[in-house]
Amino acid sequence: MLRLRAMRITLIGLFGLVLLLAMTPHISRVSAEDNSTQTENAVTADSVERVATSERAVNAMMGCSYRTHVQNVGWQDFVSNGAMSGTEGQGLRLEGIEVNLENVNGDVGIEYTTHVQNIGWQNYAKNGAMSGTSGQSLRLEAIKIRLIGAGAENYDVYYQVHAQNFGWLDWAKNDASAGTEGFGLRLEGIRIMVVPKGDPAPGATDRPFVTTNIQSTYRTHIQNIGWQGWRKNGEMSGTTGENLRLEAIEIKNENLESNVGFEYQTHVQNLGWQGWKEDGELSGTANQGLRLEGIKIRLTGANANLFDVYYEAYVEGFGWMPWVMNGESAGTEGLGLRLEGIKIIVQLKGLPIPDNTANELGSLAQLVNKNHHIPADYVPDDLVWVNLPSTRDTQLRADAAEHLIQLFNGASAQGLTLYCNSGYRSYATQAALYQWNVEMYGVAGAELVSARPGMSEHQLGLAMDVTSATVDFDLVESFGATAEGQFIRDHAHEYGFIVRYPQGKTNITGYAYEPWHLRYLGVPVATAIYNSGKTMEEFYGIY
């Protein structure tokens, strides 16, 4: 009996041991899963804490708040971090602004200045002080904002303005100008953001500012001189009357905030048109002895469409040529003539074309008419007596006399004989001649056929009246219908002369048709004017 009880106990023990061994893997699995769950819970908690920390850091990031004083509204409430202050579409001007930093950590402050109607740029205000005016009805036109202090290098401040007629301009940054200058336009709204250094801009940054202050600056490399100093805004670079060629040019805009640049190309002796250069690069050659013969200039940049660039060139033989603009050619091409001087002006679209530069006293291309006079004491210093068939002794400047001889020889080769009638006349001689015409024809009649003293090309020593036996050596319109007159009309330019007062141009020249009146300009200029079909006034744009 005892033995049977002992066996039952033994069997129960063995069964329990087997059961325990069978359950051990399951117990182990439960413990492992519990540990895994505990680990995952720990990771999740850590991540949540990090996110929370990051969110707290973002929420605590330095920003700015600002408010504006608005026409008819007064001070608006403060807004922050890129929200608009001011108005849009209501035509109301901003008159003042206050800007503060928020969540400042370290040595960082903020300064700002505004461009105010009738005042210009004010001194910088900072850290909540007002910039602009209040109660004076003066508009803000532009603004600059910058960070200051040792910690400023860790941030960028961006700002964008809504400007009258332009709408929202692009974002400006770190003390760059935003708005307009020189247009008399109001700011209507503004947005400001402070971001960590190097973060992307909130939007486009190409065109935050528009100004009329274009500082066109240029210099030329001149034969025997080298680089001249920089010239600005319509000043002449180069020389006139010294027969020195331009060899190279550099052009730039010193006001980089205007968002306007220059491109230009030159026509160079033996090389032709070079490629386009830009913003201060050299166009042409230096120290190679090659002349510039032509130039084209055009504007580039975000604000280029608001402006025109005008330029006029002083050309060998031609003097000052008419202004051209926006990529047109100035100078000559194919004539082998040097550029000697240049002027460049940038101005708002819609403004009148600049006045053409009158030719210098004594230049071959000098234009003289009822609006452009010669001093009473002017006498050319190179007058010579003309050794040609003539109705009276007369003089011309040496170069003109030489070419007149060639013209007469050309006519003689066609079996035609020309005669000189009247060349150089002094101021006093012209005064007497004009008075004689007044007595003969009255003032109105004299004005059509005779120049007042100081208004006659004859005083330049560059004009000659010619005639022929077929009109009894007289100065009459019928000379134009003679063989001699037709030769003059068709061939004078080949010798450097033009018929100065052509038929049908009295309303421009102020004088009746004079087929006998020749004006010397040199072969290239005379040919160009002849081919154009224009008078000197029309060709040069000087009236």
C-alpha positions as CSV (number, residue, x, y, z in Angstrom):
1,M,0.0,0.0,0.0
2,L,2.7,2.3,0.9
3,R,4.6,1.3,-2.2
4,L,1.5,2.2,-4.4
5,R,1.2,5.6,-2.7
6,A,4.9,6.3,-3.3
7,M,4.5,5.4,-7.0
8,R,1.5,7.7,-7.4
9,I,3.5,10.6,-5.9
10,T,6.4,9.8,-8.1
11,L,4.2,9.7,-11.2
12,I,2.5,13.0,-10.3
13,G,5.9,14.6,-9.8
14,L,7.1,13.3,-13.1
15,F,3.9,14.6,-14.8
16,G,4.4,18.0,-13.2
17,L,7.9,18.2,-14.3
18,V,6.9,17.3,-17.9
19,L,4.1,19.9,-17.8
20,L,6.5,22.5,-16.5
21,L,9.1,21.8,-19.2
22,A,6.3,22.0,-21.8
23,M,5.2,25.4,-20.6
24,T,8.6,26.9,-20.3
25,P,9.0,28.1,-24.0
26,H,5.6,29.8,-23.7
27,I,6.6,31.6,-20.6
28,S,9.8,32.7,-22.2
29,R,7.9,34.0,-25.2
30,V,5.6,36.1,-23.1
31,S,8.5,37.6,-21.2
32,A,10.3,38.5,-24.5
33,E,7.1,40.1,-25.9
34,D,6.7,42.0,-22.8
35,N,10.2,43.3,-22.9
36,S,9.8,44.2,-26.6
37,T,6.7,46.2,-25.9
38,Q,8.4,48.0,-23.1
39,T,11.3,48.9,-25.4
40,E,9.0,50.2,-28.1
41,N,7.1,52.2,-25.6
42,A,10.3,53.7,-24.4
43,V,11.4,54.7,-28.0
44,T,8.0,56.2,-28.8
45,A,8.1,58.2,-25.6
46,D,11.5,59.5,-26.5
47,S,10.4,60.4,-30.0
48,V,7.4,62.3,-28.8
49,E,9.6,64.2,-26.3
50,R,12.0,65.1,-29.1
51,V,9.2,66.3,-31.4
52,A,7.7,68.2,-28.5
53,T,11.1,69.8,-27.9
54,S,11.5,70.6,-31.6
55,E,8.0,72.2,-31.6
56,R,8.9,74.2,-28.6
57,A,12.1,75.3,-30.3
58,V,10.1,76.3,-33.5
59,N,7.5,78.1,-31.4
60,A,10.3,79.9,-29.6
61,M,12.2,80.9,-32.8
62,M,13.0,84.6,-33.1
63,G,10.5,86.5,-35.2
64,C,9.2,90.0,-35.5
65,S,6.1,92.0,-35.0
66,Y,5.2,95.3,-36.8
67,R,2.5,97.8,-37.3
68,T,1.9,100.6,-39.7
69,H,0.2,104.0,-39.6
70,V,-2.2,104.1,-42.5
71,Q,-3.9,107.1,-44.1
72,N,-7.5,107.6,-42.7
73,V,-7.0,104.6,-40.4
74,G,-4.2,105.5,-38.0
75,W,-2.1,102.8,-36.3
76,Q,-3.2,99.3,-37.0
77,D,-2.7,96.4,-34.6
78,F,0.6,94.6,-34.6
79,V,1.0,91.6,-36.9
80,S,3.8,89.0,-37.0
81,N,6.0,86.9,-39.2
82,G,5.0,87.6,-42.8
83,A,1.4,88.8,-42.2
84,M,0.4,91.9,-44.1
85,S,0.3,95.3,-42.4
86,G,-1.3,98.1,-44.2
87,T,-4.0,97.7,-46.9
88,E,-4.2,96.4,-50.5
89,G,-6.5,97.8,-53.2
90,Q,-7.8,100.7,-51.1
91,G,-5.3,103.4,-52.4
92,L,-4.2,104.3,-48.8
93,R,-0.7,105.3,-48.1
94,L,1.5,104.0,-45.3
95,E,2.8,107.0,-43.2
96,G,4.8,105.3,-40.4
97,I,6.0,101.9,-39.2
98,E,7.2,100.3,-36.0
99,V,9.1,97.0,-35.9
100,N,10.1,94.8,-33.0
101,L,11.8,91.4,-32.6
102,E,10.1,88.6,-30.8
103,N,11.6,85.7,-28.8
104,V,15.0,87.3,-28.8
105,N,17.8,85.0,-27.6
106,G,21.2,86.7,-27.5
107,D,22.5,90.1,-28.8
108,V,20.2,90.8,-31.7
109,G,18.3,94.0,-32.5
110,I,16.5,95.5,-35.6
111,E,16.9,98.8,-37.4
112,Y,14.9,100.3,-40.3
113,T,14.7,103.5,-42.3
114,T,12.0,104.8,-44.6
115,H,12.1,107.0,-47.7
116,V,9.5,109.6,-47.0
117,Q,7.7,112.0,-49.4
118,N,9.5,115.4,-49.6
119,I,12.1,114.2,-47.1
120,G,14.0,111.3,-48.6
121,W,15.7,108.6,-46.6
122,Q,15.4,109.2,-42.8
123,N,17.9,108.2,-40.1
124,Y,17.6,104.6,-38.9
125,A,15.1,103.9,-36.1
126,K,15.4,100.7,-34.1
127,N,13.6,98.2,-31.8
128,G,10.0,99.6,-32.0
129,A,10.7,103.3,-32.6
130,M,8.7,104.9,-35.3
131,S,10.1,105.5,-38.8
132,G,8.2,107.8,-41.1
133,T,5.7,110.5,-39.9
134,S,2.4,110.7,-38.2
135,G,-0.2,113.4,-38.8
136,Q,1.8,115.0,-41.6
137,S,0.0,113.2,-44.5
138,L,3.4,112.2,-46.0
139,R,3.6,108.8,-47.8
140,L,6.3,106.2,-47.3
141,E,7.8,105.3,-50.6
142,A,10.5,102.7,-49.7
143,I,12.0,101.0,-46.7
144,K,15.3,99.2,-45.6
145,I,15.5,96.8,-42.6
146,R,18.5,95.2,-41.1
147,L,19.5,93.2,-38.0
148,I,22.2,94.4,-35.6
149,G,24.2,92.9,-32.8
150,A,26.6,90.0,-32.4
151,G,23.8,87.5,-33.1
152,A,22.6,89.1,-36.3
153,E,24.9,86.9,-38.4
154,N,22.6,83.9,-37.5
155,Y,19.5,85.4,-39.2
156,D,18.2,87.0,-42.4
157,V,15.4,89.5,-42.4
158,Y,13.2,89.6,-45.5
159,Y,10.5,92.2,-46.3
160,Q,8.1,92.7,-49.2
161,V,6.1,95.9,-50.0
162,H,2.9,96.6,-51.9
163,A,3.7,99.8,-54.0
164,Q,1.2,102.0,-55.8
165,N,1.0,101.1,-59.5
166,F,3.3,98.1,-59.1
167,G,1.5,95.9,-56.6
168,W,3.5,93.4,-54.6
169,L,7.2,93.8,-55.4
170,D,9.6,90.9,-54.7
171,W,11.3,90.3,-51.4
172,A,14.2,92.4,-50.2
173,K,16.8,91.2,-47.7
174,N,19.2,92.6,-45.1
175,D,19.2,96.4,-45.6
176,A,18.4,96.3,-49.4
177,S,15.8,98.8,-50.6
178,A,12.2,97.8,-51.1
179,G,9.6,100.0,-52.8
180,T,10.1,102.9,-55.2
181,E,12.2,106.0,-55.5
182,G,11.8,109.0,-57.8
183,F,8.3,108.0,-58.9
184,G,6.2,109.7,-56.2
185,L,4.4,106.5,-55.4
186,R,3.1,105.4,-52.0
187,L,3.7,102.2,-50.1
188,E,0.4,100.6,-49.2
189,G,1.3,97.3,-47.4
190,I,4.3,95.4,-46.0
191,R,5.3,91.9,-44.9
192,I,8.4,91.1,-42.7
193,M,10.0,87.8,-41.8
194,V,13.1,86.8,-39.8
195,V,14.5,83.4,-40.7
196,P,17.6,81.4,-39.7
197,K,20.6,82.3,-41.9
198,G,20.6,80.4,-45.1
199,D,16.9,79.4,-45.1
200,P,15.3,79.9,-48.5
201,A,13.7,83.3,-49.3
202,P,9.9,83.4,-48.8
203,G,9.4,84.1,-52.5
204,A,11.0,85.8,-55.6
205,T,13.8,88.3,-55.0
206,D,14.5,89.7,-58.5
207,R,12.6,93.0,-58.2
208,P,12.2,94.4,-54.7
209,F,12.9,98.0,-55.7
210,V,12.3,100.4,-58.6
211,T,14.2,103.7,-58.9
212,T,14.7,106.4,-61.4
213,N,18.2,106.8,-60.2
214,I,20.2,105.0,-62.9
215,Q,23.9,105.9,-62.7
216,S,25.1,105.2,-66.2
217,T,28.9,105.3,-66.0
218,Y,31.3,104.8,-68.9
219,R,34.9,105.3,-70.0
220,T,36.8,105.0,-73.3
221,H,40.3,104.1,-74.3
222,I,41.6,106.8,-76.6
223,Q,44.4,106.8,-79.1
224,N,47.6,108.3,-77.6
225,I,45.8,108.9,-74.3
226,G,44.7,105.5,-72.9
227,W,41.8,105.2,-70.5
228,Q,40.0,108.4,-69.6
229,G,38.3,108.8,-66.3
230,W,34.7,107.7,-65.8
231,R,31.9,109.8,-67.2
232,K,28.3,109.9,-66.1
233,N,24.7,110.5,-67.4
234,G,25.2,112.3,-70.7
235,E,28.8,113.6,-70.2
236,M,31.1,113.2,-73.2
237,S,33.7,110.5,-73.1
238,G,36.4,110.7,-75.8
239,T,37.5,113.8,-77.7
240,T,36.2,116.1,-80.4
241,G,38.2,118.0,-83.0
242,E,41.5,116.2,-82.1
243,N,41.3,113.4,-84.7
244,L,41.8,110.7,-82.0
245,R,40.1,107.3,-82.3
246,L,38.1,105.5,-79.6
247,E,39.6,102.0,-79.2
248,A,37.5,100.5,-76.4
249,I,34.7,101.2,-74.0
250,E,33.4,100.0,-70.7
251,I,29.8,100.8,-69.5
252,K,28.1,100.0,-66.1
253,N,25.4,101.1,-63.8
254,E,26.8,102.1,-60.4
255,N,23.3,101.9,-58.7
256,L,23.1,98.1,-58.4
257,E,19.8,98.3,-56.5
258,S,18.1,99.7,-59.6
259,N,18.0,96.2,-61.2
260,V,19.1,97.7,-64.5
261,G,22.3,96.6,-66.3
262,F,24.0,97.3,-69.7
263,E,24.9,95.1,-72.7
264,Y,26.9,96.6,-75.5
265,Q,28.8,95.6,-78.6
266,T,31.2,97.6,-80.8
267,H,32.2,97.5,-84.5
268,V,36.0,97.3,-84.6
269,Q,38.3,98.1,-87.5
270,N,39.2,94.9,-89.3
271,L,37.1,92.8,-86.9
272,G,33.6,93.9,-87.5
273,W,30.9,93.5,-84.7
274,Q,32.2,91.9,-81.6
275,G,30.0,89.8,-79.3
276,W,27.9,91.5,-76.6
277,K,29.7,92.6,-73.4
278,E,28.0,93.5,-70.1
279,D,28.3,95.6,-67.0
280,G,31.8,97.0,-67.0
281,E,33.5,94.5,-69.4
282,L,35.7,95.8,-72.1
283,S,34.4,96.0,-75.7
284,G,36.8,96.8,-78.5
285,T,40.5,96.5,-78.2
286,A,43.3,98.3,-76.2
287,N,46.8,99.0,-77.5
288,Q,46.2,97.3,-80.8
289,G,45.7,100.6,-82.8
290,L,42.2,99.6,-84.0
291,R,39.4,102.2,-84.1
292,L,35.9,101.7,-83.0
293,E,33.5,102.5,-85.8
294,G,30.1,101.8,-84.4
295,I,28.3,100.8,-81.1
296,K,25.1,99.3,-79.9
297,I,23.8,99.6,-76.3
298,R,20.8,98.0,-74.6
299,L,19.5,97.6,-71.1
300,T,19.0,94.4,-69.1
301,G,17.6,93.4,-65.8
302,A,14.2,93.2,-64.0
303,N,13.5,96.9,-64.5
304,A,14.9,97.4,-67.9
305,N,11.5,97.6,-69.5
306,L,10.8,100.9,-67.6
307,F,13.7,102.8,-69.3
308,D,15.3,103.8,-72.6
309,V,19.0,104.1,-73.2
310,Y,20.0,106.9,-75.6
311,Y,23.5,107.4,-77.0
312,E,25.1,109.7,-79.6
313,A,28.4,109.3,-81.2
314,Y,30.9,111.8,-82.5
315,V,32.1,110.4,-85.8
316,E,35.1,111.4,-88.0
317,G,33.8,113.8,-90.6
318,F,30.2,113.7,-89.3
319,G,30.6,115.3,-85.9
320,W,27.8,114.5,-83.5
321,M,25.4,112.1,-85.0
322,P,21.7,112.0,-83.9
323,W,20.7,110.1,-80.8
324,V,19.8,106.5,-81.2
325,M,18.3,104.1,-78.6
326,N,17.9,100.6,-77.3
327,G,20.3,98.5,-79.4
328,E,20.3,100.6,-82.5
329,S,23.6,101.3,-84.3
330,A,25.4,104.5,-83.6
331,G,28.4,105.5,-85.8
332,T,29.1,104.1,-89.2
333,E,29.7,100.7,-90.8
334,G,31.6,100.1,-94.0
335,L,33.0,103.7,-94.3
336,G,36.2,103.2,-92.3
337,L,35.5,106.2,-90.1
338,R,36.5,106.4,-86.4
339,L,34.4,107.1,-83.4
340,E,35.9,110.0,-81.4
341,G,33.4,110.6,-78.6
342,I,30.2,109.3,-77.1
343,K,27.4,110.3,-74.7
344,I,25.0,107.9,-72.9
345,I,21.8,108.7,-71.1
346,V,19.2,106.4,-69.4
347,Q,15.8,107.9,-68.8
348,L,12.2,106.8,-68.2
349,K,10.1,105.6,-71.1
350,G,7.9,108.3,-72.4
351,L,10.2,111.3,-71.8
352,P,11.3,113.4,-74.8
353,I,14.4,112.3,-76.8
354,P,17.4,114.3,-75.6
355,D,18.4,117.3,-77.6
356,N,21.0,116.6,-80.2
357,T,24.4,118.1,-79.5
358,A,25.0,121.0,-81.7
359,N,28.2,120.6,-83.7
360,E,31.2,122.5,-82.5
361,L,32.1,125.9,-84.0
362,G,34.4,125.4,-87.0
363,S,33.8,121.6,-87.4
364,L,33.1,120.5,-90.9
365,A,29.7,119.2,-89.8
366,Q,28.6,122.4,-88.0
367,L,25.0,123.1,-88.7
368,V,24.1,126.8,-89.2
369,N,20.6,128.0,-89.7
370,K,18.1,130.5,-88.3
371,N,18.2,128.8,-84.9
372,H,21.9,128.0,-84.7
373,H,24.2,131.0,-85.1
374,I,27.9,131.9,-85.6
375,P,29.6,134.5,-83.4
376,A,30.2,137.8,-85.1
377,D,34.0,137.5,-84.7
378,Y,34.4,134.0,-86.1
379,V,36.8,133.8,-89.0
380,P,38.1,130.4,-90.2
381,D,41.9,130.1,-89.8
382,D,42.5,128.1,-93.0
383,L,40.9,130.2,-95.7
384,V,42.6,130.1,-99.2
385,W,41.8,131.9,-102.4
386,V,40.0,129.7,-104.9
387,N,41.8,129.3,-108.2
388,L,38.9,128.4,-110.4
389,P,36.7,130.2,-113.0
390,S,34.8,132.8,-111.0
391,T,32.7,135.9,-111.3
392,R,34.6,137.4,-108.5
393,D,37.6,136.7,-106.2
394,T,36.5,134.4,-103.4
395,Q,37.8,132.2,-100.6
396,L,37.0,128.8,-99.0
397,R,38.6,126.7,-96.3
398,A,41.5,124.7,-97.7
399,D,39.9,121.3,-97.7
400,A,36.7,122.5,-99.3
401,A,38.7,124.4,-101.9
402,E,40.6,121.3,-102.9
403,H,37.5,119.3,-103.3
404,L,35.8,122.0,-105.2
405,I,38.6,121.9,-107.8
406,Q,37.9,118.2,-108.2
407,L,34.2,118.8,-108.6
408,F,34.9,121.5,-111.3
409,N,37.3,119.1,-113.1
410,G,34.6,116.4,-113.0
411,A,32.1,118.7,-114.6
412,S,34.7,119.7,-117.2
413,A,35.2,116.1,-118.1
414,Q,31.5,116.1,-119.0
415,G,31.9,119.1,-121.2
416,L,30.4,121.5,-118.6
417,T,31.9,124.7,-117.2
418,L,31.1,125.9,-113.8
419,Y,31.9,129.3,-112.2
420,C,32.3,130.3,-108.6
421,N,30.1,133.2,-107.6
422,S,30.4,133.6,-103.8
423,G,32.3,131.8,-101.1
424,Y,33.4,133.0,-97.7
425,R,31.6,136.1,-96.4
426,S,32.4,137.9,-93.1
427,Y,29.7,138.8,-90.6
428,A,29.8,142.4,-91.8
429,T,29.5,141.4,-95.5
430,Q,26.5,139.2,-94.7
431,A,24.9,142.1,-92.7
432,A,25.2,144.4,-95.7
433,L,23.9,141.7,-98.1
434,Y,20.9,141.0,-95.9
435,Q,20.0,144.7,-95.7
436,W,20.2,145.0,-99.5
437,N,17.7,142.1,-99.8
438,V,15.4,143.7,-97.3
439,E,15.4,146.9,-99.3
440,M,14.7,145.0,-102.5
441,Y,12.1,142.4,-101.3
442,G,11.0,143.4,-97.8
443,V,11.7,141.5,-94.7
444,A,9.5,138.5,-95.6
445,G,11.0,138.2,-99.0
446,A,14.6,138.6,-97.7
447,E,14.1,135.9,-95.1
448,L,13.5,133.4,-97.9
449,V,16.6,134.2,-100.0
450,S,19.2,135.7,-97.6
451,A,20.5,134.8,-94.2
452,R,20.7,137.3,-91.4
453,P,24.3,138.0,-90.2
454,G,25.6,135.1,-88.1
455,M,23.2,132.7,-89.7
456,S,25.0,132.2,-93.0
457,E,27.0,129.1,-93.9
458,H,29.2,131.4,-96.0
459,Q,30.7,132.7,-92.8
460,L,31.9,129.1,-92.1
461,G,34.0,129.2,-95.3
462,L,32.3,125.9,-96.3
463,A,29.7,127.2,-98.8
464,M,30.1,128.2,-102.4
465,D,27.4,129.5,-104.8
466,V,28.1,128.3,-108.3
467,T,26.6,129.3,-111.6
468,S,27.2,128.9,-115.4
469,A,27.0,130.9,-118.6
470,T,23.7,129.2,-119.5
471,V,22.0,131.4,-116.8
472,D,24.1,134.5,-117.5
473,F,26.2,133.8,-114.4
474,D,23.2,134.6,-112.2
475,L,21.9,132.8,-109.1
476,V,18.4,131.7,-110.2
477,E,16.2,128.6,-109.7
478,S,16.4,127.8,-113.4
479,F,20.0,126.8,-112.9
480,G,18.7,123.5,-111.5
481,A,17.3,122.6,-114.9
482,T,20.5,123.2,-116.8
483,A,23.1,120.5,-117.6
484,E,25.4,122.1,-115.1
485,G,22.7,122.2,-112.4
486,Q,21.8,118.6,-113.0
487,F,25.5,117.6,-112.7
488,I,25.6,119.4,-109.3
489,R,22.4,117.7,-108.2
490,D,23.6,114.2,-109.1
491,H,27.3,114.2,-108.4
492,A,28.2,116.9,-105.9
493,H,28.2,114.4,-103.1
494,E,30.9,112.4,-104.8
495,Y,33.2,115.4,-104.1
496,G,32.0,116.1,-100.6
497,F,29.3,118.7,-101.3
498,I,25.5,118.7,-100.9
499,V,22.8,121.0,-102.3
500,R,22.1,122.6,-99.0
501,Y,18.6,124.0,-99.8
502,P,16.8,121.5,-101.9
503,Q,13.4,121.9,-103.6
504,G,10.4,121.3,-101.4
505,K,12.2,121.7,-98.1
506,T,11.6,125.3,-97.4
507,N,9.5,124.5,-94.3
508,I,12.6,122.7,-92.8
509,T,15.5,124.8,-94.0
510,G,13.8,128.2,-93.9
511,Y,15.0,129.1,-97.4
512,A,13.7,128.9,-100.9
513,Y,15.1,126.3,-103.3
514,E,18.8,127.2,-104.2
515,P,20.2,124.7,-106.7
516,W,23.4,126.8,-106.8
517,H,24.3,126.7,-103.0
518,L,26.8,124.0,-102.2
519,R,27.9,123.1,-98.7
520,Y,31.1,121.1,-98.1
521,L,30.9,118.2,-95.5
522,G,33.4,115.7,-96.8
523,V,32.7,112.8,-99.1
524,P,31.4,110.3,-96.4
525,V,29.0,112.7,-94.8
526,A,27.8,114.3,-98.1
527,T,27.2,110.8,-99.6
528,A,25.3,109.7,-96.5
529,I,23.1,112.8,-96.6
530,Y,22.5,112.5,-100.3
531,N,21.5,108.8,-100.1
532,S,19.2,109.6,-97.2
533,G,17.2,112.2,-99.2
534,K,17.3,114.4,-96.1
535,T,18.4,118.0,-95.3
536,M,21.1,118.5,-92.8
537,E,18.5,119.4,-90.2
538,E,16.7,116.1,-90.8
539,F,19.8,114.1,-90.9
540,Y,21.3,115.4,-87.7
541,G,18.0,115.9,-85.9
542,I,18.9,119.6,-85.3
543,Y,16.3,122.2,-86.3
